[in-house]
Amino acid sequence: MPGSFLAPAVLVIAVIGYYVPLFGLPLLCFLVVDRIVGAARRRHTERAEVAA
């Protein structure tokens, strides 16, 4: 492979490898918040059913 192709390809792969894990952080935060909200709603619904 010529160096004019290999050097930019290595740079692009390095940049992608650096930023791809950062895309997982917002997903992880969303899942944590979703679990908390879901648990709170379940608790609220269970209390409403017991009171009724």
C-alpha positions, 0 to 999 in steps of 0.5 A: 500500500502506498504511504499516501493512503496508509498514513491518513488511514491510520490517522482516521482509524486512530480518531475513530478508535478514540471517539467511539467509546465516548458514544457509549457514555450517553447511552449508559447515562440514559439507561441509568436514568431510565432505570431510576425513573422506571423504579420510581413509577413502579413504586408510585403505582404499587402504592396507588394500588395498595391504597385503593 
